[in-house]
Amino acid sequence: MELKDTIELMQSEDYKERFKAEFYQVRTRREKLIDLLDRWNKGELSFEPKCSFEMLCTQRDIMQAYLSILRERAKIEGIQL
């Protein structure tokens, strides 16, 4: 899924659909960050990041924790992700 695929969900009147969009957006961004970190480790980036590798790893970890919270909340609220 790409971020553009969540536009319709984000515009929904139904909070459950907006919740799904939020989850999918964070998951997509985390996956892209993981890919960036992997390419950085392999020396395959076409640019030099200004942030430290450690800062981006922390961001990845926080995004993972946020996704875990969203998954738990989805279970409680009966939202199928």
C-alpha positions as CSV (number, residue, x, y, z in Angstrom):
1,M,0.0,0.0,0.0
2,E,1.2,3.5,-0.8
3,L,0.2,6.7,1.0
4,K,-2.0,7.8,-1.9
5,D,-4.1,4.7,-1.4
6,T,-5.3,6.0,2.0
7,I,-6.8,9.3,0.7
8,E,-10.3,8.0,0.4
9,L,-10.1,6.4,3.9
10,M,-8.9,9.7,5.4
11,Q,-11.8,11.6,3.9
12,S,-14.4,9.2,5.2
13,E,-17.1,10.3,7.7
14,D,-16.6,7.0,9.5
15,Y,-13.9,7.2,12.2
16,K,-13.1,3.5,11.7
17,E,-12.1,4.2,8.1
18,R,-10.0,7.2,9.2
19,F,-8.4,5.0,11.8
20,K,-7.5,2.4,9.2
21,A,-5.9,5.2,7.1
22,E,-3.8,6.3,10.0
23,F,-2.6,2.8,10.7
24,Y,-1.8,2.1,7.0
25,Q,0.0,5.5,6.7
26,V,2.2,4.8,9.7
27,R,2.9,1.3,8.6
28,T,3.9,2.5,5.1
29,R,6.2,5.2,6.5
30,R,7.8,2.7,8.9
31,E,8.4,0.2,6.1
32,K,10.0,3.0,4.0
33,L,12.2,4.0,6.9
34,I,13.3,0.4,7.5
35,D,14.2,0.2,3.8
36,L,16.2,3.4,4.1
37,L,18.1,2.1,7.1
38,D,18.8,-1.2,5.3
39,R,20.2,0.6,2.3
40,W,22.2,2.9,4.5
41,N,23.8,-0.1,6.2
42,K,24.7,-1.5,2.8
43,G,26.2,1.8,1.6
44,E,23.5,2.0,-1.1
45,L,22.0,5.5,-0.5
46,S,22.2,8.1,-3.2
47,F,22.4,10.9,-0.6
48,E,23.9,11.6,2.8
49,P,21.3,11.9,5.5
50,K,21.6,14.8,7.9
51,C,20.1,12.8,10.8
52,S,22.2,10.2,12.6
53,F,21.5,6.6,11.9
54,E,20.7,6.2,15.6
55,M,18.0,8.9,15.5
56,L,16.3,7.2,12.6
57,C,16.5,3.9,14.4
58,T,14.8,5.5,17.4
59,Q,12.1,6.9,15.0
60,R,11.6,3.4,13.6
61,D,11.2,2.0,17.1
62,I,8.7,4.6,18.1
63,M,6.7,4.1,15.0
64,Q,6.6,0.3,15.8
65,A,5.4,1.0,19.3
66,Y,2.7,3.3,17.9
67,L,1.6,0.6,15.4
68,S,1.3,-1.8,18.3
69,I,-0.9,0.6,20.2
70,L,-3.1,1.1,17.1
71,R,-3.4,-2.7,16.7
72,E,-4.5,-3.1,20.3
73,R,-6.9,-0.3,20.0
74,A,-8.3,-1.7,16.8
75,K,-9.0,-5.0,18.6
76,I,-10.8,-3.2,21.5
77,E,-12.9,-1.1,19.1
78,G,-13.7,-3.9,16.7
79,I,-11.8,-2.4,13.7
80,Q,-10.6,-4.9,11.2
81,L,-7.2,-3.8,9.9
